[in-house]
């Protein structure tokens, strides 16, 4: 029997996927705005820091300062790790990269270039020993093909082929609008080992959140649709 190492997300989602994400997998969290994708990404990163993992956090839709504030409201204090200058904690903030590009007036730095991201990630990963576990978070990957959605599948394949490592477990969030009919992200699901889908309905005048695990390789995962809430303790399953 093959033993699968599970990487915990630090949320109730672990109950649905055999205790956590299989090590070295690419786990996609797809959903509408306001469904808790970033909260799950934050929880995954924080759990990793507590476990002593290396963490690489790529943020594309808000500054990391805003993420720190959001995390603190959920009882997750990243500041202690930042103040301690934990060598295994790397932040790639697209807003910082954009500011650097403006200041240098350089066309070389393109914060929304998937190839620039690949270059940065490869540089960081080269400095990390292969016997150390790395949690890579990209929240969200959608930003890299916002103006060219037809390139999404090509870009996602390039990313996985370039930075996939046996010691790296990746969580990517992807946006979709309610009008897309819950499309997963223009082909991103094809590189994913696991897909968690989040969506909302209006029922009796109230917003209700739902999730389902669409797939999870190497896992006898839960097949039910679950209601959940976002609380001051993060994502909580209701049934």
Protein Blocks (a to p, Z undefined) as FASTA:
>chain_A
ZZdddddehiaklmmnoopacehiacdddddehilmmmmmmmmmmmmmmnopacddddfk
bcfklmmmmmmmnopafklmmmnopakbccddfklmmmmmmmnopakbcfkbmklmmmmm
mmmmmmpcfkbccddddddfklmmmmmmmlmmmmmmmmmmmmgcfkbccdddddddfklo
opabgolmmmpcbdcddddddeehiacdddddfbdghiacdfbdcdddddfebpadfZZ
